[in-house]
Amino acid sequence: MDSKQEEINEISSAVNELLVKVERLKSKLDSLCKETGSCDQIKKINQQILRKKDSILNATHINALREEE
C-alpha cells in the first residue's frame, strides 16, 4: 500500500472515530434537553454540530490534501 493510501486510511479512521463521538455527544445533548427543559439552546448547539458533521462527510475540510490539478 502506498503512502497516499495509508494517509487516506488514517484520515478515514479518524473521521469515523469523530463521527462516533459526535453521535455520542448528540445523545448526551438530547438527554440534557429532556432533563433541563433548555431545549431551544441545546437544539441550536446540536444543529451547529450537525452542520460540522455534514462538512466532514462532504470532505470539504480536507481540500488541502488534494494534488494540484
mmCIF file of the C-alpha atoms, coordinates in Angstrom:
data_MODEL
# 
_entry.id   MODEL 
# 
loop_
_atom_site.group_PDB 
_atom_site.id 
_atom_site.type_symbol 
_atom_site.label_atom_id 
_atom_site.label_alt_id 
_atom_site.label_comp_id 
_atom_site.label_asym_id 
_atom_site.label_entity_id 
_atom_site.label_seq_id 
_atom_site.pdbx_PDB_ins_code 
_atom_site.Cartn_x 
_atom_site.Cartn_y 
_atom_site.Cartn_z 
_atom_site.occupancy 
_atom_site.B_iso_or_equiv 
_atom_site.pdbx_formal_charge 
_atom_site.auth_seq_id 
_atom_site.auth_comp_id 
_atom_site.auth_asym_id 
_atom_site.auth_atom_id 
_atom_site.pdbx_PDB_model_num 
ATOM 1  C CA . MET A 1 1  ? 0.000   0.000  0.000   1.00 0.00 ? 1  MET A CA 1 
ATOM 2  C CA . ASP A 1 2  ? 1.452   3.358  -0.952  1.00 0.00 ? 2  ASP A CA 1 
ATOM 3  C CA . SER A 1 3  ? 1.800   6.252  1.448   1.00 0.00 ? 3  SER A CA 1 
ATOM 4  C CA . LYS A 1 4  ? -1.114  8.223  -0.051  1.00 0.00 ? 4  LYS A CA 1 
ATOM 5  C CA . GLN A 1 5  ? -3.472  5.303  0.502   1.00 0.00 ? 5  GLN A CA 1 
ATOM 6  C CA . GLU A 1 6  ? -2.169  4.877  4.046   1.00 0.00 ? 6  GLU A CA 1 
ATOM 7  C CA . GLU A 1 7  ? -2.776  8.564  4.707   1.00 0.00 ? 7  GLU A CA 1 
ATOM 8  C CA . ILE A 1 8  ? -6.303  8.294  3.291   1.00 0.00 ? 8  ILE A CA 1 
ATOM 9  C CA . ASN A 1 9  ? -6.948  5.270  5.509   1.00 0.00 ? 9  ASN A CA 1 
ATOM 10 C CA . GLU A 1 10 ? -5.683  7.134  8.583   1.00 0.00 ? 10 GLU A CA 1 
ATOM 11 C CA . ILE A 1 11 ? -7.881  10.124 7.798   1.00 0.00 ? 11 ILE A CA 1 
ATOM 12 C CA . SER A 1 12 ? -10.890 7.882  7.205   1.00 0.00 ? 12 SER A CA 1 
ATOM 13 C CA . SER A 1 13 ? -10.292 6.152  10.506  1.00 0.00 ? 13 SER A CA 1 
ATOM 14 C CA . ALA A 1 14 ? -10.001 9.474  12.338  1.00 0.00 ? 14 ALA A CA 1 
ATOM 15 C CA . VAL A 1 15 ? -13.196 10.757 10.689  1.00 0.00 ? 15 VAL A CA 1 
ATOM 16 C CA . ASN A 1 16 ? -15.056 7.599  11.681  1.00 0.00 ? 16 ASN A CA 1 
ATOM 17 C CA . GLU A 1 17 ? -13.895 7.996  15.283  1.00 0.00 ? 17 GLU A CA 1 
ATOM 18 C CA . LEU A 1 18 ? -15.069 11.607 15.265  1.00 0.00 ? 18 LEU A CA 1 
ATOM 19 C CA . LEU A 1 19 ? -18.458 10.615 13.879  1.00 0.00 ? 19 LEU A CA 1 
ATOM 20 C CA . VAL A 1 20 ? -18.903 8.136  16.727  1.00 0.00 ? 20 VAL A CA 1 
ATOM 21 C CA . LYS A 1 21 ? -18.031 10.886 19.197  1.00 0.00 ? 21 LYS A CA 1 
ATOM 22 C CA . VAL A 1 22 ? -20.484 13.277 17.505  1.00 0.00 ? 22 VAL A CA 1 
ATOM 23 C CA . GLU A 1 23 ? -23.257 10.697 17.805  1.00 0.00 ? 23 GLU A CA 1 
ATOM 24 C CA . ARG A 1 24 ? -22.399 10.160 21.487  1.00 0.00 ? 24 ARG A CA 1 
ATOM 25 C CA . LEU A 1 25 ? -22.457 13.920 22.077  1.00 0.00 ? 25 LEU A CA 1 
ATOM 26 C CA . LYS A 1 26 ? -25.780 14.221 20.262  1.00 0.00 ? 26 LYS A CA 1 
ATOM 27 C CA . SER A 1 27 ? -27.243 11.576 22.542  1.00 0.00 ? 27 SER A CA 1 
ATOM 28 C CA . LYS A 1 28 ? -25.952 13.429 25.605  1.00 0.00 ? 28 LYS A CA 1 
ATOM 29 C CA . LEU A 1 29 ? -27.400 16.702 24.293  1.00 0.00 ? 29 LEU A CA 1 
ATOM 30 C CA . ASP A 1 30 ? -30.789 15.072 23.752  1.00 0.00 ? 30 ASP A CA 1 
ATOM 31 C CA . SER A 1 31 ? -30.697 13.742 27.298  1.00 0.00 ? 31 SER A CA 1 
ATOM 32 C CA . LEU A 1 32 ? -29.669 17.144 28.668  1.00 0.00 ? 32 LEU A CA 1 
ATOM 33 C CA . CYS A 1 33 ? -32.514 18.765 26.759  1.00 0.00 ? 33 CYS A CA 1 
ATOM 34 C CA . LYS A 1 34 ? -35.041 16.431 28.355  1.00 0.00 ? 34 LYS A CA 1 
ATOM 35 C CA . GLU A 1 35 ? -33.573 16.832 31.838  1.00 0.00 ? 35 GLU A CA 1 
ATOM 36 C CA . THR A 1 36 ? -33.249 20.624 31.869  1.00 0.00 ? 36 THR A CA 1 
ATOM 37 C CA . GLY A 1 37 ? -36.012 21.833 29.606  1.00 0.00 ? 37 GLY A CA 1 
ATOM 38 C CA . SER A 1 38 ? -33.495 24.133 27.857  1.00 0.00 ? 38 SER A CA 1 
ATOM 39 C CA . CYS A 1 39 ? -34.224 22.571 24.511  1.00 0.00 ? 39 CYS A CA 1 
ATOM 40 C CA . ASP A 1 40 ? -34.003 25.719 22.357  1.00 0.00 ? 40 ASP A CA 1 
ATOM 41 C CA . GLN A 1 41 ? -30.371 26.425 23.234  1.00 0.00 ? 41 GLN A CA 1 
ATOM 42 C CA . ILE A 1 42 ? -29.432 22.761 23.121  1.00 0.00 ? 42 ILE A CA 1 
ATOM 43 C CA . LYS A 1 43 ? -31.124 22.265 19.724  1.00 0.00 ? 43 LYS A CA 1 
ATOM 44 C CA . LYS A 1 44 ? -29.223 25.284 18.390  1.00 0.00 ? 44 LYS A CA 1 
ATOM 45 C CA . ILE A 1 45 ? -25.924 23.745 19.509  1.00 0.00 ? 45 ILE A CA 1 
ATOM 46 C CA . ASN A 1 46 ? -26.949 20.377 18.107  1.00 0.00 ? 46 ASN A CA 1 
ATOM 47 C CA . GLN A 1 47 ? -27.650 21.953 14.697  1.00 0.00 ? 47 GLN A CA 1 
ATOM 48 C CA . GLN A 1 48 ? -24.179 23.506 14.705  1.00 0.00 ? 48 GLN A CA 1 
ATOM 49 C CA . ILE A 1 49 ? -22.697 20.091 15.408  1.00 0.00 ? 49 ILE A CA 1 
ATOM 50 C CA . LEU A 1 50 ? -24.721 18.515 12.609  1.00 0.00 ? 50 LEU A CA 1 
ATOM 51 C CA . ARG A 1 51 ? -23.541 21.167 10.127  1.00 0.00 ? 51 ARG A CA 1 
ATOM 52 C CA . LYS A 1 52 ? -19.942 20.404 11.054  1.00 0.00 ? 52 LYS A CA 1 
ATOM 53 C CA . LYS A 1 53 ? -20.672 16.691 10.665  1.00 0.00 ? 53 LYS A CA 1 
ATOM 54 C CA . ASP A 1 54 ? -22.040 17.317 7.156   1.00 0.00 ? 54 ASP A CA 1 
ATOM 55 C CA . SER A 1 55 ? -18.886 19.263 6.338   1.00 0.00 ? 55 SER A CA 1 
ATOM 56 C CA . ILE A 1 56 ? -16.806 16.308 7.462   1.00 0.00 ? 56 ILE A CA 1 
ATOM 57 C CA . LEU A 1 57 ? -18.883 13.861 5.441   1.00 0.00 ? 57 LEU A CA 1 
ATOM 58 C CA . ASN A 1 58 ? -18.518 16.044 2.363   1.00 0.00 ? 58 ASN A CA 1 
ATOM 59 C CA . ALA A 1 59 ? -14.754 16.226 2.949   1.00 0.00 ? 59 ALA A CA 1 
ATOM 60 C CA . THR A 1 60 ? -14.820 19.990 2.439   1.00 0.00 ? 60 THR A CA 1 
ATOM 61 C CA . HIS A 1 61 ? -12.308 20.406 5.258   1.00 0.00 ? 61 HIS A CA 1 
ATOM 62 C CA . ILE A 1 62 ? -9.500  18.373 3.643   1.00 0.00 ? 62 ILE A CA 1 
ATOM 63 C CA . ASN A 1 63 ? -9.101  20.095 0.276   1.00 0.00 ? 63 ASN A CA 1 
ATOM 64 C CA . ALA A 1 64 ? -5.532  20.927 1.208   1.00 0.00 ? 64 ALA A CA 1 
ATOM 65 C CA . LEU A 1 65 ? -4.635  17.265 0.755   1.00 0.00 ? 65 LEU A CA 1 
ATOM 66 C CA . ARG A 1 66 ? -5.657  17.254 -2.900  1.00 0.00 ? 66 ARG A CA 1 
ATOM 67 C CA . GLU A 1 67 ? -2.979  17.291 -5.517  1.00 0.00 ? 67 GLU A CA 1 
ATOM 68 C CA . GLU A 1 68 ? -2.677  20.308 -7.720  1.00 0.00 ? 68 GLU A CA 1 
ATOM 69 C CA . GLU A 1 69 ? -4.559  19.836 -10.965 1.00 0.00 ? 69 GLU A CA 1 
# 
